[in-house]
Amino acid sequence: MKKRLYNIIFKADTKEGILFDIVLLILIVASVALVMLESVVPINNKYGDFFDIAEWIITILFSIEYIVRIYISRKPSKYIFSGLGVIDLLSLLPKYLSYFLVGSHALVALRALRLLRVFRILKLARYIDESNKLVSSLKASKAKISVFLMAVIVLCILLGTIMYLVEGAENGFTSIPQSVYWCIVTMTTVGFGDIAPATPLGKLIASLIMIIGYGIIAVPTGIVSAEYTQQQNDKKNKLKSNQCPHCATSKISESASFCHHCGQALT
């Protein structure tokens, strides 16, 4: 029974496993929807009791799932202290804490704790196969992205210092940190408008920063996309070199377009 539960909960290659994942996805989405609707005062005033009952039902079901996952895990402590295990626990605690912590002095804190239930949306990641590929791409790109971010930080410090010298305190650039803040806001194309250059040279530099900002946005996307594409190609090459999808013949050359055993195209 323990092995069967493990295959259902941690794997998705059986009908029971697929059904379990679907039901769990529905519960996660429903729970997040409840949290969002509860934050709308008119709706919560009208359906607050229904939301509370529904949330208790969902919390109990997730609690059972959490306990079962610990029970069937080969290394329970590894699951408990893993990222997904911590998320699972954080999504359960607020509702139980709201039951034990009563009193008007705790209401403000409880409202903040209840928002932690939105962590359940992070549980969706384990059921999306493509998310694993995206995470792998981000990990493989972390060195390039780190160097890129460092270059952006240096550029913001340099341009912020220049704007401090050009504009001065009379135009809102009262210090280098304040000027660097303005540069970051401008480069990310947010533009709060709380600080703005007044001199012609300052406006020219600001225009260049905005143009640079548009180019900078595309760089991390290109890095991750290239890594993602590379991993997809590596996976295809690995599949091609290991096994034919038609006759299961192994040890096929990576450069081969057709299987040497059955003659089928390797696509």
N, C-alpha and C positions, 0 to 999 in steps of 0.2 A: 504493500500500500504506500509506504514511504517513497519507494522508487517511482511508482506510478504518479504520485502527487508531484514529485520533482519534475517528471517529464511534462506534466500538464502546466505547471506554473512557470518553470524556468525555460521551457522549450516551446516551440510553436510548429512542430512538424507532425502533429496529430490533430484530429478533429476536435478532441477535447481541449487541447492547448490553444487552438485558434479560437474556439468558443470562449474560453477563459479570458483571452486577451481582448476580445471584442466586448465582453461584458465589463471588464475592468476599464476599458477606454470610455465606455458610456458613463460609468460611475464617476470617473475622473472629470469628464467634461461637465456632467451634471453638478458635481460638487463645486467646480470653479464658477459655473453659472450662478449657483446659489450665493456664493460669496459676493459676486458682482451685483446681483439683484438686491442683496441685503444692504448694500451701501447706498441704494437709492431710497431715501427716506419715505416718500409716499407709498412706494411698493412694499417696503418693509413694514410700515404701519398697518397695511391692509392684510398682508400674507405672512406676517412675522411668525405666527404659531406654526403654520405649515412649513416654513423654511426651517424652523428649529427641529421639528419632528423629522423632516427629510434629512437634515444634516446629521442627526443622531443615528439614523438608520445607516447612512453612508459611512459614518465614522466607525460604527460597530463592524460593518462588513470589512472595512479597511484594516481594522484592528485584528480581525480573524485572519485576514490575508497576511498581515505582518507576523503574527505568531506562527502561522503555518510555514512561512518562508524561513523563519529561524529554526523551526523543528526539522524541516527536510533538508536544510543546507548541510553540505558536507563539512563546512567549517562555519558554524553559526557566528562566531566572533568576527570573522572576516566580513560577513554580510552586515552585521550590526554596525560596524565602524566604517563601512564603505560609504561612498557618496550617496548611492541610491538608498542604502539603509538609513542614513541620517535624514534624508529627505522624507522617507516614509514615516519616520518617527516624528519629525517636525510637523508633518501634516496631520498627525493624530493628537498631539499634546494640547493644542489650544482649546479644543472642545471639552476635554476632560478637566482642564484647569478651570474653565468657566463654571463647571459644576461644583468644584470644591472651594474656589475663591469667591465668596459672596460678600456683599457689603458695598456701600456707595463709594468708599475710598478706592476700591479696586476697579471700578467700572472703566475708568480711562485706560488703565493698563490692559484690561481684558479686551477692549476694542482693538488695541494694537496687536495683541497676541492672536486674536481670531483671524487677523489678516494673514498670518503665517499659513493658513489652510490653502492659500493660493499656491503654496509649494507643490501641491498635488499635480499642478500642470507640468512640473518637471518630470513626473513619473511617465509622461507620454514618451519621453525620449527613448526609453528602453524598448518601446514597441515599434519604433520607426527604424527600419534597417538602414536607411540612407543616413541617419544621424550618426551612426558609427563611422561611416566613410567621411562625413564632414569633420568629425572630431579628429580622425586620423590625419586628414589634410591640414587641419589647424596645428596639430602637434608637429607635423613634418615641416610646416612653414614658420614655426615660432622663431627660429633664428633670423630668418629674413625679415619677418615682421618686427622683431625687436630692434634690429639695425635701422629699419625704416622709421620706427617710432622715435628712436634716439635722434635720428637726423631731423625729424620734424620738431622735436623739443629744442634742439640746438638752433634751428632756423627761427623758431618763435622767440627765443631769448635774444638772438641777434637783431631781428626786425623790431622786437619790442623795445630794445635799448635805443635803436635808431629813432623810433617814433617818440620816445621820451625826450631825446635830444632835439628833435625837430619841432614837436608841438609844445612841450613844456607843461607846467602845472596849470597855467591859465586856461588851457583847453581840456583839462580833465585828466591829463597824463601826469599824475602827481608823483609817481614813483615808477621804478623799473618793473616791479611785480605787477602793478596796475597796468602798465603798458603791455607786458607779456600776456596778461589776462585778456586785454583787448585784442591782441594779435591772435590768440587761440580762438576766441569767439568769432573773429572775422574770417580766419582761415577755414573754420568749420562751417562757414556760410550761415551761422546762426544769426549774428548781428542783433544783439539786444537793443542797441541804440542808446545805452546809458553813457557811452563815451564815443565821440566822433571827432575826426581830425578837422581842423579849421583852415589850415594853411594849404596853399596849392601843392607844395611839395609833399605834405602829409597825405593829401588826397591821392596824389599819384602813387605813393608807396602803398596806401590802402588798396588802391585798384589792383596793383601788382599782387598783393597778398591774397585778394579775392580770387584772382585768376589762378594763382598757385594752389589755392584751396581746392578748386574744382579738379585740378590734376592730381592732387594728393589723395582725394577720395577714391579714385580709381585704382591706385597702386595696391592696397591690401587685397582688394577684390581680385585683381589680376594674379597676385601671388597665390592665393588660396585656390583660385580656379585652375591655374596651371598645375598645381600639386594634385588637385582632385582628378584632373584629366590624366595625369601621369599614373596615378594609382589605378584608375580604371583600365588604362592600357596595360599596366603590369599584371593586373588580374586576368585580362584576356590572354596575354602571352603565357601566363602560368597555366591557365586552363588548357590552352592549346598544346603546351609542351607536355602536360601530364596525361591528358585523357581526351579521347575523341568523344564528342557528345552523342554520336550516333551508335557506335559499336563498342564504346568504352575501352578501345585500345589505348594503352599508355605509351609513354616515351616517344611522343611525336615531336619533331623538330619545331622550334619556335618560328622558323621561316617558312614552314610548310603551309600551303593553302588547301591541300586535300589530304585526307587520311590515307596512309600507305596500306591500310588493311581493307577498308570498305570502299574507298574511293570517294566518299562524300565530302562536300565542301566544308571547311572548318570556319564557320561564321558564328 
